[in-house]
Each structure stands twice: as structure tokens, then as C-alpha cells.
């Protein structure tokens, strides 16, 4: 799987721009502020129909414009197809087209084009923030499982409705919980499915993650990752019952704060180096290596689950690396399919000699 052509209209800093990409790889070069990161972000949009940075659609529209359009040509197993994403700021509506046919739901795009995005700007945010670590896992599983994406969307809708009930009726629900109980049952059942699908994916990620981290980190530290869920049972049925029981126990507290305190939206995914949580004790360099290892393992996972190698979108992965380690990372990502690198470094890495085309911004 690879992208061959990209056209941007009013996306971030790009008013109107078109670029071609080589199947082997392309290096996007330019000084800071020229739009290298924005270009990679636009490509990731094609995978999940939203920003990989968690940015709202209206905030990626170029200043002074009322819309953005991302168009691309994709090749998968010698079959080419087009993807177009259009967003209108005034109506706040986004539409997705596959071979110029409109998709009924934005989520219908997921799975047609898979990509993995690494950005050094996200290192601190992603690994220190529990919600961002959960988002790492959600993006991974959603790209490979439409069932998971459906469950996750349904869970979020149900959670929103239950929270609204807690805000509007509050303390009344502790005296008469009849209106809340059906939402407890529904949220615990869907939540159990989300939890166990996350855990299944993480179980398959664990060994590749350790192997990749050992290849890119010279320190010899042992990387581990765990999923922490207070209501986890032996199977989905037991987890559902445990979630529903926990909601009943916390009913008074939830009525007081006005939102749901139990469920997969509160669970933790924790990375540890030699047994120490990296979000508490890790250096910036360690966190960068952990996130890069996760992203490359994510590519392995998506390849195994879908049969297609995702496109690697690597933003400034060579900063803070000496030439030896930078070339070792290049050797490693060379086996992952199409790589699109945003970098200010070129002469000491010989990207052209490795078959990379160049885009100068």
C-alpha cells in the first residue's frame, strides 16, 4: 500500500499544493515552519478522516479560508483508488469520497488506507497524558477492526448520554436510579467489548514492541506495557458485570460530579522501563524511543491484521540521534514499506542513495 499523489487546498499553511511520492520512500525537506509536519498530518487524515494530532477540523483550515480539501491517489495490491476529504467551516460538515463516491459515514473510510504517524511534538503529551495513551491504542485497533471502531463510537455516544443524565438529574438518581440503570447496563456491555478488544490487541503488540525497542535503544533497558482496568474480569461477561457493579457503587459520587467515573474511558495503558513507569520517571530521549518503538510495532500489527503494510509518516525522527543511530533507524524502517520522512537532515544520511525521492518545501 502506498500513496502516489496528494493535493491540498487550504489545509494548514497550504493554500494550493500538489506532491508526488515514490513507492519506496520520500524525504520531505525544509526549514522549520515550512509545513513539513502539516504535510504528514494531511496524509494521516486519509486513514482516519481526522487529525492524528487530535486537532479539531476547523483548526486545520488555512487562516482566512472557509474550507479545506485533501485529495489523494492510493495504490493497494496494484489497484489504485482516490480519496477526497472536504470540510466546510461554516456548516462544520465533513464529507469523504472514495473514487468520487460519497461515503455514508466518515468511519466507512477506515481500513481503506492505513498509516502510522510519529511526531516528536507528541512525545511528552502522548506518554504523560492517560487519555492520549488510550488514544494510541484506539487508533491502532480502529484501523484494523471495523467492529472495534463501531463499539468505540457507540460507547462514546452512550457515555455522553449517561453523563447528560447525571448532570441534569444529579442527586435525584441516588434516591431513584431507575432512569440510570438501563444506561448502566448498556454502557457496561459495550465497555466490556472495548476493554477486551484493547487487551487482545495489546497482547499481540507486547513482544514486537520489546524487540523493536531493543533495536533502537542502546541502553539495554527492558520495555513493558500493561493495561490497567479496575473492573477487568476473566471474560467479557464478567467484566460487564463488574463494570455495572462499580457504577452502582459510585452512583452517589457520579451524581455529585456529574459524569461517569467507571469504564474504559478511565482505564490506563502504562509503559515501563525496567519496571518504572515512563510517564513518571522517563527522560525525553527515553520517551521518544518508546513512542517510536510503539509506532513501528503498530505498523507490524496493522500488516499482520490487514495484510497490507501501512505508510509510515515519520516526522523528525533523527533529531538528537548521532549519525550511527540515525542510520540504524533508517535501516530499520526500510523494511516497513513506503516511508515518508520529514527531516532537516540529508547530507549525513544519504537518503537519495537509499532510494528516497525528495520534496523541498
HELIX and SHEET records of a PDB file:
HELIX    1   1 UNK A   36  UNK A   48  1                                  13    
HELIX    2   2 UNK A   57  UNK A   60  5                                   4    
HELIX    3   3 UNK A  106  UNK A  109  5                                   4    
HELIX    4   4 UNK A  120  UNK A  122  5                                   3    
HELIX    5   5 UNK A  123  UNK A  128  1                                   6    
HELIX    6   6 UNK A  130  UNK A  144  1                                  15    
HELIX    7   7 UNK A  146  UNK A  169  1                                  24    
HELIX    8   8 UNK A  172  UNK A  175  1                                   4    
HELIX    9   9 UNK A  178  UNK A  216  1                                  39    
HELIX   10  10 UNK A  236  UNK A  249  1                                  14    
HELIX   11  11 UNK A  251  UNK A  257  1                                   7    
HELIX   12  12 UNK A  264  UNK A  266  5                                   3    
HELIX   13  13 UNK A  278  UNK A  281  1                                   4    
HELIX   14  14 UNK A  284  UNK A  306  1                                  23    
HELIX   15  15 UNK A  323  UNK A  333  1                                  11    
HELIX   16  16 UNK A  352  UNK A  354  5                                   3    
SHEET    1   A 6 UNK A  14  UNK A  20  0                                        
SHEET    2   A 6 UNK A   2  UNK A  11 -1                                        
SHEET    3   A 6 UNK A  67  UNK A  76 -1                                        
SHEET    4   A 6 UNK A  79  UNK A  88 -1                                        
SHEET    5   A 6 UNK A  93  UNK A  98 -1                                        
SHEET    6   A 6 UNK A 101  UNK A 102 -1                                        
SHEET    1   B 5 UNK A 115  UNK A 119  0                                        
SHEET    2   B 5 UNK A 311  UNK A 315  1                                        
SHEET    3   B 5 UNK A 339  UNK A 343  1                                        
SHEET    4   B 5 UNK A  25  UNK A  29  1                                        
SHEET    5   B 5 UNK A 357  UNK A 360  1                                        
SHEET    1   C 3 UNK A 223  UNK A 228  0                                        
SHEET    2   C 3 UNK A 268  UNK A 273 -1                                        
SHEET    3   C 3 UNK A 276  UNK A 277 -1                                        
END                                                                             
